[in-house]
Amino acid sequence: MALFKSALGKLKKGLARTRETLGGGLRSLLTGKRLDEQLLKDLERRLIESDVGVAGARELVESVRTDYKAGNIETGDQVLDHLKRQLKSWWPEQDRSLTFATSGPTVILVTGINGVGKTTSIAKLCKALRDEGRTVLLGACDTFRAGAVRQLEIWGERLGIDVVKGQQGGDPASVAFDACDAAVARQVDVLILDTAGRLHTQQGLMGQLEKIRRVIDKRIPGGPHEVLLVLDATSGQNALRQAEEFKASAGVSGIVLAKLDGTARGGIVVAIRSATDIPVKFVGVGETPDDLEPFDPEAFVEAMLAE
């Protein structure tokens, strides 16, 4: 079940800088030129510079080279259409929507390092769920930073959503347990838990995240039903390392790629696909609570490479 529909116009607006850099750069490189080995090397370099990633760039260029040698592609203009088709084929049909519990509250655990746009992404997700008529409760499990709790409370006040919190410096897992208790008692549809903006290299904090998961499952069997990792699109290749680390320790089930509207690095979604099998489920394309879009590969590729 899709959370909400993707809007191509909003994606195009949000990916304007990426389209200018990646799409515009490729058109400048390829338009009106005969295809040869030098142009293929230039294409690979341009793709890597656009944060598509080394593996993704090489795979794309090799697919162009294969068709070139087979006589199916002769000009740079034909390469653009080939790249679109190839990119769209990279994401097979799969359920990229949220997983909801069959009974009782659905628990969504949201994680990511400081500064990636985690709290704002939570607010956007809350807005989308509320628009679908679902009741939502928030749990402030980042007990290490008072500012993080207050920021979540501010969004809760704006959206009319209650926030369960604990004492500053307290046990995050205890807050998670209390939030689960409240969600069950109030019979809410969805409980979203914000976790500490932990650095992915801090193994102690990763252990805390694992503890939170165990506590959730003890109070609400089967939870968390989703573990969403928020990545900052502006961080480029650093996002890949975060995805790999969090997947190993947190059982990440989906990625929210935030801040796409503020970067020319939208090609990172291709690099993520090449480096990990974690599905990108949502993309942030603006600063308002309405600016969260479900990741639709066809619409995303069109918006990224459109003229």
Secondary structure, DSSP 4 states (H G I P E B T S, - for coil): --SS---HHHHHHHTHHHIIIIIHHHHHHHTT-B--HHHHHHHHHHHHHTTS-HHHHHHHHHHHHHHHHTTS--BHHHHHHHHHHHHHHTS-S---SPP--SSS-EEEEEE--TTSSHHHHHHHHHHHHHHTT--EEEEE--TT-HHHHHHHHHHHHHHT--EE---TTS-HHHHHHHHHHHHHHHT-SEEEEE-----TT-HHHHHHHHHHHHHHHHHSTT--SEEEEEEEGGGTTHHHHHHHHHHHHH---EEEEE-GGG-S-TTHHHHHHHH--PPEEEEE-SSSTT-EEE--HHHHHHHHH--
